[in-house]
Amino acid sequence: MDLKKRGQTQSPASGTAVLLAIIAGVIILFIMFIPPGEREELLGDDDKDIDDPTPETVRKVLLKEKPGRIDYLATEVMEHPLPVINIYTRTEGRLLVEKPSAFAKKGVFSEQRGEFTFVIPDLEHTTNVLLSFKVTEIAGNFIMILNGEEIYNLKTQLGEAQTITLPQHLLSGENKIIFAVSSPGLAFWRTNRIALQGLKVAADVTSVEAQSSTNIFLISETEKRNLEKVTLRFEPACNFAEVGKLLIMVNGRQVYNSIPDCDVAFVPIEFSPELVKQGENEIIFRTTKGAYQLSHVNILSKLKEIEFPTFYFDVSLEQFQAILEGDLRLRLTIHFVDVVTQKVGDIVFNGNIARFDTKEVSYVVDISEDVVRGNNALKIKPRKTLEIRELKVDLLD
């Protein structure tokens, strides 16, 4: 009875052996199906000499520079075209105010004066202010006072229509005209009088709403850094006898104030690059009289010729021979500042050109084939503006 029970019970040791066998089988299958390179690394089956710490030991750093920003300009002249500019002033006669009648009288012991007030809304652009009226009754001299200053004291004919020019220097925004007559003098029994009808004040008023035009042009950082000169060009259509001066301002600074030759092919105006700034720039065209149409308006930026920096390092005779024999190598490493933008350009090493095009933060290339004994020259010529954190040439075993 007891022997039967022992034969039916499974040994713990045999269960453990089965589990180990299953795990071993799984490991063997895993090793069989992983890539060969990873399998060799896992099993330690590598042909490399573990005593060799690195296959590329830096023997000496021949060059180490920090170039920073290197600009790229696709053209020597940048153009900033503007739309057609139309500026003008329009002068027309306007009736400012009118009054049906006015009356004044004066005796030896009494006086009555007439008053006429009017407003000039835009005194700066209002000229040739005229007062017109008709005399319906007159006895004595007619006296007129404008803003406290006598401007008229003459005999006037009955029924005569008159127009009097009001002195510009006496005018203001709000004005008062006083009508009076002279005293009868010794004829104390008489009363001088004057009666006026149809009083009107008219003037030439210049409309200036369209006398100026404001435009914006943009200057990039690269363009601003390399500006040599700036020229404004345009073709003016105007009537020389009817226009006033053309005023042009860039960022609040005057660059032109004259009457251009009308209908010439082009008017070039050169101004200092210091007047423009990176980003938005404001240019204003203004005239005080007449009409201008400016077409083919263009702002031209002449850029300096960029001299890309050249870096030099020396290779001794011993180093040069070792490189030729393959015992040493030259490695160029370019470290950029980001991993987002595309970095494109040319590496010019001792006159030999090799192009690079990468998004990586570093670019490495072997330049052993083009080395020369003694002084070596290295230049980076970008095909777009680059920011280079470090440039290094290493001599490798």
FENSUL-V455718 format. One record per residue. N is the residue number from 1. RES is the residue in one small letter. OMEGA is omega in degrees with one decimal (999 if undefined). Layout:
# FENSUL-V455718
N:RES:OMEGA ; N:RES:OMEGA
This chain:
# FENSUL-V455718
1:m:179.5 ; 2:d:179.4 ; 3:l:-179.2 ; 4:k:-179.7 ; 5:k:179.7 ; 6:r:-179.5 ; 7:g:-178.3 ; 8:q:-177.4 ; 9:t:-177.8 ; 10:q:-179.8 ; 11:s:175.8 ; 12:p:-178.7 ; 13:a:-179.0 ; 14:s:178.2 ; 15:g:178.3 ; 16:t:179.9 ; 17:a:178.6 ; 18:v:179.5 ; 19:l:178.3 ; 20:l:179.2 ; 21:a:179.2 ; 22:i:179.6 ; 23:i:179.1 ; 24:a:179.2 ; 25:g:178.7 ; 26:v:179.9 ; 27:i:-179.9 ; 28:i:178.6 ; 29:l:179.3 ; 30:f:-179.6 ; 31:i:-177.5 ; 32:m:-172.4 ; 33:f:175.9 ; 34:i:-178.8 ; 35:p:-176.7 ; 36:p:-177.6 ; 37:g:179.3 ; 38:e:178.8 ; 39:r:179.4 ; 40:e:179.8 ; 41:e:179.6 ; 42:l:-177.6 ; 43:l:-179.5 ; 44:g:-178.6 ; 45:d:-176.1 ; 46:d:-177.7 ; 47:d:-175.7 ; 48:k:177.9 ; 49:d:-176.5 ; 50:i:178.1 ; 51:d:-179.1 ; 52:d:-174.1 ; 53:p:179.9 ; 54:t:178.2 ; 55:p:-177.9 ; 56:e:178.6 ; 57:t:179.9 ; 58:v:178.2 ; 59:r:-177.7 ; 60:k:173.4 ; 61:v:-176.9 ; 62:l:-177.6 ; 63:l:175.6 ; 64:k:-176.2 ; 65:e:176.2 ; 66:k:-174.2 ; 67:p:-177.1 ; 68:g:-176.9 ; 69:r:174.4 ; 70:i:-175.4 ; 71:d:173.6 ; 72:y:177.6 ; 73:l:-177.7 ; 74:a:-177.7 ; 75:t:179.6 ; 76:e:-178.3 ; 77:v:175.6 ; 78:m:-178.9 ; 79:e:176.6 ; 80:h:-178.5 ; 81:p:177.3 ; 82:l:178.2 ; 83:p:177.6 ; 84:v:-178.4 ; 85:i:174.6 ; 86:n:177.1 ; 87:i:-177.8 ; 88:y:168.3 ; 89:t:179.3 ; 90:r:-179.8 ; 91:t:-179.9 ; 92:e:178.3 ; 93:g:-179.7 ; 94:r:173.3 ; 95:l:-177.4 ; 96:l:-178.5 ; 97:v:175.0 ; 98:e:-178.9 ; 99:k:-174.8 ; 100:p:-174.8 ; 101:s:175.2 ; 102:a:-174.9 ; 103:f:176.2 ; 104:a:176.6 ; 105:k:178.7 ; 106:k:172.6 ; 107:g:-179.1 ; 108:v:-173.6 ; 109:f:-179.1 ; 110:s:178.7 ; 111:e:174.4 ; 112:q:-178.9 ; 113:r:174.2 ; 114:g:-179.9 ; 115:e:179.0 ; 116:f:179.6 ; 117:t:177.9 ; 118:f:-177.5 ; 119:v:172.3 ; 120:i:-174.5 ; 121:p:-177.3 ; 122:d:-174.0 ; 123:l:-176.4 ; 124:e:-175.2 ; 125:h:178.5 ; 126:t:-178.4 ; 127:t:175.3 ; 128:n:-179.1 ; 129:v:-174.0 ; 130:l:172.5 ; 131:l:178.3 ; 132:s:-178.7 ; 133:f:176.0 ; 134:k:-178.4 ; 135:v:-179.9 ; 136:t:177.9 ; 137:e:-177.7 ; 138:i:171.1 ; 139:a:-176.2 ; 140:g:178.7 ; 141:n:177.0 ; 142:f:-178.0 ; 143:i:178.8 ; 144:m:-178.9 ; 145:i:-179.5 ; 146:l:177.6 ; 147:n:175.6 ; 148:g:-179.3 ; 149:e:177.7 ; 150:e:-178.6 ; 151:i:-177.1 ; 152:y:176.9 ; 153:n:-174.8 ; 154:l:171.4 ; 155:k:-177.2 ; 156:t:-178.6 ; 157:q:178.5 ; 158:l:178.0 ; 159:g:-177.0 ; 160:e:174.2 ; 161:a:-175.0 ; 162:q:172.8 ; 163:t:-177.1 ; 164:i:176.0 ; 165:t:179.5 ; 166:l:-176.8 ; 167:p:-176.0 ; 168:q:-175.3 ; 169:h:178.8 ; 170:l:-175.8 ; 171:l:176.0 ; 172:s:179.2 ; 173:g:176.0 ; 174:e:-171.4 ; 175:n:176.9 ; 176:k:174.4 ; 177:i:177.2 ; 178:i:176.8 ; 179:f:179.4 ; 180:a:174.6 ; 181:v:-177.9 ; 182:s:-179.5 ; 183:s:176.3 ; 184:p:176.5 ; 185:g:-176.5 ; 186:l:179.7 ; 187:a:-171.9 ; 188:f:-179.9 ; 189:w:-177.1 ; 190:r:173.5 ; 191:t:176.0 ; 192:n:-178.2 ; 193:r:175.1 ; 194:i:177.3 ; 195:a:-177.7 ; 196:l:176.1 ; 197:q:175.4 ; 198:g:-179.8 ; 199:l:179.7 ; 200:k:172.0 ; 201:v:179.4 ; 202:a:-178.0 ; 203:a:171.6 ; 204:d:-178.2 ; 205:v:-179.0 ; 206:t:176.5 ; 207:s:-174.2 ; 208:v:-177.7 ; 209:e:-176.8 ; 210:a:-176.6 ; 211:q:178.8 ; 212:s:178.3 ; 213:s:-179.3 ; 214:t:179.1 ; 215:n:-179.6 ; 216:i:170.6 ; 217:f:-172.5 ; 218:l:176.6 ; 219:i:179.8 ; 220:s:179.3 ; 221:e:179.5 ; 222:t:179.4 ; 223:e:-179.3 ; 224:k:-178.1 ; 225:r:-172.7 ; 226:n:-179.7 ; 227:l:174.1 ; 228:e:174.8 ; 229:k:-179.1 ; 230:v:-179.4 ; 231:t:173.2 ; 232:l:179.0 ; 233:r:175.0 ; 234:f:177.7 ; 235:e:-175.6 ; 236:p:170.5 ; 237:a:-175.7 ; 238:c:175.2 ; 239:n:-172.4 ; 240:f:-175.8 ; 241:a:-173.4 ; 242:e:-174.6 ; 243:v:172.2 ; 244:g:-178.5 ; 245:k:174.1 ; 246:l:-179.6 ; 247:l:177.6 ; 248:i:-179.7 ; 249:m:176.6 ; 250:v:-179.3 ; 251:n:176.3 ; 252:g:-179.8 ; 253:r:-178.4 ; 254:q:176.3 ; 255:v:-179.7 ; 256:y:176.9 ; 257:n:-175.8 ; 258:s:173.3 ; 259:i:-178.0 ; 260:p:173.0 ; 261:d:-175.6 ; 262:c:174.8 ; 263:d:172.3 ; 264:v:-176.3 ; 265:a:-179.8 ; 266:f:172.6 ; 267:v:178.1 ; 268:p:178.5 ; 269:i:178.8 ; 270:e:177.3 ; 271:f:-171.7 ; 272:s:174.7 ; 273:p:179.9 ; 274:e:-178.7 ; 275:l:-179.3 ; 276:v:-178.2 ; 277:k:176.3 ; 278:q:-179.4 ; 279:g:-175.9 ; 280:e:175.4 ; 281:n:-176.6 ; 282:e:175.0 ; 283:i:-176.5 ; 284:i:173.6 ; 285:f:-176.7 ; 286:r:172.7 ; 287:t:178.7 ; 288:t:-175.2 ; 289:k:173.6 ; 290:g:-174.9 ; 291:a:175.5 ; 292:y:165.7 ; 293:q:-178.2 ; 294:l:-179.9 ; 295:s:-178.3 ; 296:h:-179.4 ; 297:v:-176.1 ; 298:n:174.1 ; 299:i:-174.4 ; 300:l:177.6 ; 301:s:175.0 ; 302:k:-174.4 ; 303:l:176.8 ; 304:k:173.9 ; 305:e:-175.6 ; 306:i:173.6 ; 307:e:-179.7 ; 308:f:-176.6 ; 309:p:176.7 ; 310:t:-178.9 ; 311:f:-174.4 ; 312:y:172.4 ; 313:f:-172.9 ; 314:d:175.1 ; 315:v:-178.0 ; 316:s:178.8 ; 317:l:-180.0 ; 318:e:179.0 ; 319:q:-178.7 ; 320:f:179.9 ; 321:q:178.8 ; 322:a:177.6 ; 323:i:178.9 ; 324:l:-178.2 ; 325:e:177.7 ; 326:g:179.4 ; 327:d:177.7 ; 328:l:178.4 ; 329:r:174.8 ; 330:l:179.2 ; 331:r:175.9 ; 332:l:177.3 ; 333:t:177.3 ; 334:i:177.9 ; 335:h:178.2 ; 336:f:-175.5 ; 337:v:-179.0 ; 338:d:179.5 ; 339:v:-175.5 ; 340:v:-173.6 ; 341:t:176.1 ; 342:q:178.8 ; 343:k:-175.6 ; 344:v:178.1 ; 345:g:-179.5 ; 346:d:171.2 ; 347:i:179.0 ; 348:v:-176.7 ; 349:f:-178.3 ; 350:n:177.3 ; 351:g:179.1 ; 352:n:-172.2 ; 353:i:174.9 ; 354:a:-177.0 ; 355:r:172.6 ; 356:f:-178.9 ; 357:d:-172.4 ; 358:t:171.4 ; 359:k:-177.3 ; 360:e:179.6 ; 361:v:178.2 ; 362:s:176.8 ; 363:y:-176.3 ; 364:v:179.4 ; 365:v:177.0 ; 366:d:-178.5 ; 367:i:-175.9 ; 368:s:-173.3 ; 369:e:-173.9 ; 370:d:-178.4 ; 371:v:174.9 ; 372:v:177.6 ; 373:r:-179.8 ; 374:g:-173.4 ; 375:n:178.2 ; 376:n:-176.6 ; 377:a:-178.7 ; 378:l:-179.5 ; 379:k:175.3 ; 380:i:178.6 ; 381:k:-176.4 ; 382:p:170.8 ; 383:r:167.6 ; 384:k:-175.6 ; 385:t:-175.9 ; 386:l:170.1 ; 387:e:-177.3 ; 388:i:-178.3 ; 389:r:-177.9 ; 390:e:176.9 ; 391:l:-173.7 ; 392:k:173.6 ; 393:v:-179.3 ; 394:d:172.1 ; 395:l:-172.6 ; 396:l:171.3 ; 397:d:999
